Amino acid sequence: MPEIKIVTEVAGRICATPVQVGGTVVDDDEIVFVEAMKMEIPVPAPASGTLTSLLVKIDDLVAEGQTIAIVAS
């Protein structure tokens, strides 16, 4: 199973993690939400598969381009 790294496109604070490790995702499902500029920006899954690793938790600060999760497709 190939692993796909999921990265943020914006810097901000993790405000929600609707998918738990081991959960199944479909292409474009929201993995986490990043709060930036008073907006909640979704970070979608780039492919269908299983969320094998969530590298952040709520209230963590993330940088643009930071790997935040891994999906096995």
MDAnalysis code that builds the backbone (N, CA, C; Angstrom):
import MDAnalysis as mda
import numpy as np

u = mda.Universe.empty(219, n_residues=73, atom_resindex=np.repeat(np.arange(73), 3), trajectory=True)
u.add_TopologyAttr("name", ["N", "CA", "C"] * 73)
u.add_TopologyAttr("resid", np.arange(1, 74))
u.add_TopologyAttr("resname", ["MET", "PRO", "GLU", "ILE", "LYS", "ILE", "VAL", "THR", "GLU", "VAL", "ALA", "GLY", "ARG", "ILE", "CYS", "ALA", "THR", "PRO", "VAL", "GLN", "VAL", "GLY", "GLY", "THR", "VAL", "VAL", "ASP", "ASP", "ASP", "GLU", "ILE", "VAL", "PHE", "VAL", "GLU", "ALA", "MET", "LYS", "MET", "GLU", "ILE", "PRO", "VAL", "PRO", "ALA", "PRO", "ALA", "SER", "GLY", "THR", "LEU", "THR", "SER", "LEU", "LEU", "VAL", "LYS", "ILE", "ASP", "ASP", "LEU", "VAL", "ALA", "GLU", "GLY", "GLN", "THR", "ILE", "ALA", "ILE", "VAL", "ALA", "SER"])
u.atoms.positions = np.array([
    [0.832, -1.187, 0.000],
    [0.000, 0.000, 0.000],
    [0.873, 1.246, 0.000],
    [0.735, 2.089, -0.999],
    [1.505, 3.336, -0.997],
    [0.975, 4.302, 0.063],
    [1.912, 5.020, 0.687],
    [1.538, 6.017, 1.681],
    [1.599, 7.394, 1.049],
    [0.600, 8.208, 1.346],
    [0.514, 9.561, 0.820],
    [0.591, 10.537, 1.988],
    [1.558, 11.443, 1.940],
    [1.682, 12.472, 2.969],
    [0.708, 13.599, 2.672],
    [0.031, 14.051, 3.702],
    [-0.909, 15.166, 3.569],
    [-0.263, 16.378, 4.214],
    [-0.182, 17.472, 3.460],
    [0.466, 18.690, 3.943],
    [-0.521, 19.851, 3.959],
    [-0.235, 20.836, 4.820],
    [-1.070, 22.032, 4.879],
    [-0.628, 23.021, 3.803],
    [-1.572, 23.793, 3.323],
    [-1.260, 24.840, 2.347],
    [-1.139, 26.203, 3.014],
    [-1.545, 26.271, 4.289],
    [-1.475, 27.533, 5.029],
    [-0.925, 27.277, 6.428],
    [-0.342, 28.300, 7.018],
    [0.086, 28.237, 8.414],
    [-1.101, 28.604, 9.286],
    [-1.181, 28.018, 10.461],
    [-2.272, 28.342, 11.364],
    [-2.328, 27.386, 12.531],
    [-3.518, 27.280, 13.122],
    [-3.751, 26.440, 14.298],
    [-4.753, 25.355, 13.941],
    [-4.473, 24.115, 14.323],
    [-5.407, 23.012, 14.089],
    [-6.624, 23.232, 14.980],
    [-7.814, 23.293, 14.366],
    [-9.020, 23.557, 15.150],
    [-10.005, 22.386, 15.142],
    [-9.806, 21.402, 14.259],
    [-10.688, 20.227, 14.239],
    [-9.993, 19.078, 13.523],
    [-10.260, 17.864, 14.010],
    [-9.725, 16.651, 13.383],
    [-10.868, 15.648, 13.263],
    [-11.719, 15.783, 12.241],
    [-12.917, 14.946, 12.142],
    [-12.652, 13.468, 11.849],
    [-11.474, 13.121, 11.366],
    [-11.170, 11.720, 11.051],
    [-10.135, 11.208, 12.044],
    [-10.371, 10.052, 12.608],
    [-9.449, 9.446, 13.568],
    [-8.548, 8.439, 12.857],
    [-7.389, 8.161, 13.448],
    [-6.464, 7.172, 12.894],
    [-7.200, 5.837, 12.763],
    [-7.040, 5.207, 11.607],
    [-7.730, 3.954, 11.317],
    [-9.013, 4.167, 10.539],
    [-9.449, 5.421, 10.458],
    [-10.675, 5.738, 9.726],
    [-10.462, 5.714, 8.229],
    [-11.520, 5.430, 7.507],
    [-11.486, 5.404, 6.046],
    [-11.841, 6.784, 5.507],
    [-11.094, 7.219, 4.492],
    [-11.381, 8.497, 3.845],
    [-11.574, 8.274, 2.351],
    [-12.345, 9.147, 1.759],
    [-12.571, 9.163, 0.323],
    [-11.893, 10.414, -0.217],
    [-11.465, 10.378, -1.454],
    [-10.827, 11.525, -2.096],
    [-11.598, 12.803, -1.777],
    [-10.909, 13.810, -1.258],
    [-11.441, 15.130, -0.904],
    [-12.164, 15.193, 0.445],
    [-12.209, 14.103, 1.217],
    [-12.722, 14.194, 2.591],
    [-11.805, 15.112, 3.392],
    [-12.371, 15.889, 4.289],
    [-11.562, 16.761, 5.136],
    [-10.910, 15.947, 6.242],
    [-9.570, 16.012, 6.325],
    [-8.817, 15.299, 7.348],
    [-8.712, 16.156, 8.610],
    [-8.351, 17.418, 8.438],
    [-8.272, 18.370, 9.543],
    [-8.728, 19.736, 9.041],
    [-8.955, 20.640, 9.995],
    [-9.256, 22.029, 9.675],
    [-8.203, 22.900, 10.340],
    [-7.670, 23.854, 9.568],
    [-6.667, 24.781, 10.064],
    [-7.317, 26.157, 10.175],
    [-7.208, 26.775, 11.344],
    [-7.723, 28.132, 11.526],
    [-6.625, 29.111, 11.146],
    [-6.937, 29.935, 10.151],
    [-5.991, 30.954, 9.683],
    [-6.790, 32.158, 9.237],
    [-6.380, 33.337, 9.658],
    [-7.045, 34.588, 9.283],
    [-8.532, 34.556, 9.628],
    [-8.850, 33.980, 10.799],
    [-10.223, 33.885, 11.305],
    [-11.128, 33.034, 10.415],
    [-10.525, 32.138, 9.631],
    [-11.279, 31.216, 8.782],
    [-10.849, 29.797, 9.110],
    [-11.765, 28.839, 8.950],
    [-11.427, 27.432, 9.106],
    [-11.209, 26.841, 7.715],
    [-9.978, 26.468, 7.440],
    [-9.611, 25.994, 6.110],
    [-9.447, 24.477, 6.154],
    [-10.236, 23.748, 5.343],
    [-10.126, 22.288, 5.359],
    [-8.866, 21.814, 4.639],
    [-8.302, 20.716, 5.142],
    [-7.187, 20.047, 4.476],
    [-7.751, 18.708, 3.991],
    [-7.949, 18.549, 2.679],
    [-8.599, 17.343, 2.159],
    [-7.630, 16.181, 1.927],
    [-8.189, 14.997, 1.913],
    [-7.417, 13.810, 1.550],
    [-7.192, 13.836, 0.038],
    [-5.965, 13.609, -0.416],
    [-5.689, 13.625, -1.852],
    [-6.114, 12.351, -2.566],
    [-6.456, 11.309, -1.803],
    [-6.864, 10.031, -2.395],
    [-7.670, 9.255, -1.358],
    [-8.375, 8.240, -1.813],
    [-9.121, 7.371, -0.905],
    [-8.166, 6.409, -0.220],
    [-8.510, 6.019, 1.014],
    [-7.686, 5.067, 1.740],
    [-7.987, 5.091, 3.226],
    [-6.988, 4.703, 4.020],
    [-7.107, 4.646, 5.467],
    [-6.131, 5.631, 6.088],
    [-6.614, 6.422, 7.038],
    [-5.746, 7.348, 7.750],
    [-4.875, 6.523, 8.703],
    [-3.586, 6.433, 8.398],
    [-2.686, 5.603, 9.211],
    [-1.950, 6.394, 10.274],
    [-1.828, 7.709, 10.095],
    [-1.108, 8.519, 11.064],
    [-1.631, 9.945, 11.040],
    [-1.886, 10.493, 12.219],
    [-2.282, 11.887, 12.375],
    [-1.198, 12.536, 13.220],
    [-0.416, 13.419, 12.626],
    [0.777, 13.972, 13.257],
    [0.526, 15.257, 14.042],
    [-0.724, 15.691, 14.113],
    [-1.085, 16.909, 14.834],
    [-2.291, 16.636, 15.716],
    [-2.510, 17.567, 16.662],
    [-3.714, 17.498, 17.495],
    [-4.306, 18.909, 17.582],
    [-5.504, 19.001, 18.091],
    [-6.177, 20.300, 18.201],
    [-5.311, 21.261, 19.008],
    [-5.237, 22.492, 18.526],
    [-4.480, 23.613, 19.080],
    [-2.998, 23.613, 18.695],
    [-2.527, 22.599, 17.955],
    [-1.150, 22.637, 17.455],
    [-1.016, 23.727, 16.402],
    [0.130, 24.391, 16.388],
    [0.434, 25.355, 15.337],
    [1.171, 24.629, 14.226],
    [0.780, 24.919, 12.969],
    [1.403, 24.268, 11.822],
    [1.927, 25.315, 10.852],
    [2.949, 24.942, 10.111],
    [3.537, 25.808, 9.109],
    [3.041, 25.402, 7.721],
    [3.106, 26.333, 6.795],
    [2.757, 26.032, 5.413],
    [3.665, 24.923, 4.901],
    [3.073, 23.896, 4.281],
    [3.837, 22.787, 3.733],
    [4.199, 21.698, 4.728],
    [3.736, 21.813, 5.972],
    [4.046, 20.825, 7.002],
    [3.216, 19.564, 6.788],
    [3.845, 18.394, 6.932],
    [3.133, 17.127, 6.851],
    [2.329, 16.963, 8.133],
    [1.011, 16.703, 7.977],
    [0.149, 16.608, 9.156],
    [-0.504, 15.234, 9.309],
    [-0.503, 14.444, 8.230],
    [-1.147, 13.129, 8.295],
    [-0.616, 12.255, 7.161],
    [-0.880, 10.953, 7.296],
    [-0.492, 9.998, 6.263],
    [-1.677, 9.083, 5.975],
    [-1.962, 8.907, 4.681],
    [-3.050, 8.027, 4.235],
    [-2.438, 6.902, 3.408],
    [-2.846, 5.683, 3.704],
    [-2.444, 4.529, 2.902],
    [-3.571, 4.245, 1.919],
    [-3.233, 4.271, 0.627],
    [-4.270, 4.064, -0.393],
    [-4.221, 2.672, -0.953],
])
